[in-house]
């Protein structure tokens, strides 16, 4: 019997996008277990609280087998991966800039923990440019709701509406 193939997919998920969801679906198909971990960076100011991000992930991933949600703080990603017994780190590459950054991190991670393999996926064209920053940047101007709705899972859209929707005048 072979060992469980466990992978880690980590990010700030502030908020989770359809690009993240695609990565998670692929990871769930590739590995026996996928840990989706919210990395908490105390130096970064998040738009959504850790609890909100956990809730959005849980609602968006409802029914997905072999996927569990976790959080980590003030640790190297590769050290956290080792601590949870992950043999793989799953990363997405959307652009040349992502490639350069991720390639460098892969080498550093390999220096720190040679037994953990980084696996790269390239998302489909229609979601390749979607990021949490892009989504947050679209919120506000007249007509933003249908645009944002197309880039995030429905539970995330509901959370965004609750946080940002301006009550109708009248």
C-alpha positions, -999 to +999 in steps of 0.1 A: +000+000+000+014+034-010+017+064+013-009+092+011+002+119-014-005+151+005-001+185-011-003+220+003-018+249-016-014+281+003-023+318-002-039+347+015-072+340-002-082+376+004-107+368-012-107+334-029-112+337-067-123+313-094-086+310-102-079+297-067-109+274-070-096+260-103-062+253-086-079+236-056-101+214-079-070+203-099-051+196-067-079+175-053-078+155-085-040+151-085-034+142-048-049+120-021-052+150+002-049+187-004-045+211+025-056+246+015-039+269+040-044+305+046-011+321+052-013+350+077+013+377+071+013+401+100+030+427+078+000+427+054-033+443+060-060+419+049-093+432+035-112+402+050-106+388+085-091+354+089-125+341+101-142+356+070-115+340+047-120+306+064-157+309+061-155+318+024-132+289+017-154+265+036-185+276+017-167+276-017-152+241-011-183+225+004-186+189-007-150+187-020-135+154-008-099+151+001-096+189+008-091+204+042-086+240+053-060+252+077-040+284+086-004+292+094+014+322+106+051+334+107+066+303+091+082+295+058+057+278+036+080+248+031+085+244+069+047+244+073+044+218+045+069+196+063+051+200+096+018+188+081+035+159+063+029+174+028+053+159+001+042+185-024+035+222-027+011+233-053+016+266-070+000+285-099+018+303-126-002+331-144+025+351-160+062+355-166+065+374-133+049+345-114+073+321-131+104+340-121+092+344-085+080+308-082+111+294-098+133+312-072+111+301-043+111+265-056+149+265-054+150+280-019+123+256-007+144+227-021+175+239-002+155+241+030+136+208+025+148+187-004+121+160+001+092+184-008+084+188-045+069+219-059+042+213-086+033+241-109+000+245-128-010+270-154-046+280-152-068+282-183-067+315-203-101+327-191-090+329-155-053+333-159-053+370-150-077+367-121-062+375-087-076+387-053-060+421-060-078+424-093-111+415-077-107+440-049-097+467-075-129+462-094-152+468-064-168+502-062-175+518-096-211+518-109-219+483-123-191+465-104-213+437-091-218+416-123-181+420-132-169+408-098-195+380-097-178+365-128-145+362-110-154+347-076-174+317-063-210+325-053-203+323-015-175+348-019-196+372-040-223+371-012-196+380+014-183+408-008-218+422-012-223+421+025-190+440+031-192+465+003-228+470-010-241+505-005-278+505+005-301+517-022-312+553-019-349+559-014 
